[in-house]
Amino acid sequence: MRSLEEILDRLLAQADGGLAAALGGMDGLLVEQRPAGDGDLSIAVAELTGALADLRRAVTDALQGGPVTAVEVRSERVRTLVRHVSSDHYLMLTLHPAADVGLAERALNEATDAVRALLA
């Protein structure tokens, strides 16, 4: 069984243009991040958690769209992909804006499955 650190390291290695990866909790707390010493993603995870909770209410309740499973946020300097791992956790992958998103999504899907297995 791989550790969470190994899963996130592999995710960054496989994702074209990967800058940072993190496991966040829906309580707003950062569980783990990679690279470990390259800045603190705690604030990003806390803010993203609030946005994810709002999206869940909007899509699931107001739009009757079912559970939100993935979110992509594009900005001028980064692209961030989010996958829900469980009702309590999500993976966040931040990429260079010119990254190959298809390759990154495949790596993120594999990491999501690996984290689900680890948390089970």
C-alpha positions, 0 to 999 in steps of 0.5 A: 500500500502506498502512503499519501505522500507517495500518491501525491508525489506520483500525481505531480510526476505524472501530471504535465505541468503539475505545480502542487497537489494536496488532500484537503478535508471538507472541514477546511483543513489541509491533510497533506501537500506536495511538494512539502516545503514549497509554500503552505496550501492551508489557506488555499484549502480552507478557501476552496473548501468553502467554495466547494460547499457552496457549489455542492448546495447550488448544483445538488440542491438548487439545480437538482444536478446530483453530487458534485464530483469534479471542479476545474478553476482557471486563472491567469497563472494556474489551473486547479483541478479538484476531485472529491475522494469522499464526502469528507476529503478532496484532492486538489492539483494545481497546474501551469496554465499551459499544461496538458489537462487530459494527462493531468486528469488521468493522473488525478483520477488514478490518485483519487482511486489510490487515496480512496483505497488508502482511506478505506 
